[in-house]
């Protein structure tokens, strides 16, 4: 009897790596009882597949989070530069006003 493998249970010639639920050629057909329950393995495999499918979405979300944080820091830097520019302009205007006042008082 030739046992063909599946994607979930590939065939192997190494007896240590053989799936215990696979039927052995020495047993008559139909007498085989599974040695273990694979419902949990199937569920975890499906969960793993779902997680693998969601990896690109998680990467995109992380990338967008980084981009948003970078954009916010750039906006903060632009606002700070504008505030410093306005402060220097106000200081120069204040000095001009003081000079004008001093000139007016001295005359």
Secondary structure, 3 states (H helix, E strand, C coil): CCCCCCCCCCCCCCHHHCCCCCCCCCCCCCCCCCCCCCHHHHHHHHHHHHHHHHHHHHHHHHHHHHHHHHHHHHHHHHHHHHHHHHHHHHHHHHHHHHHHHHHHHHC
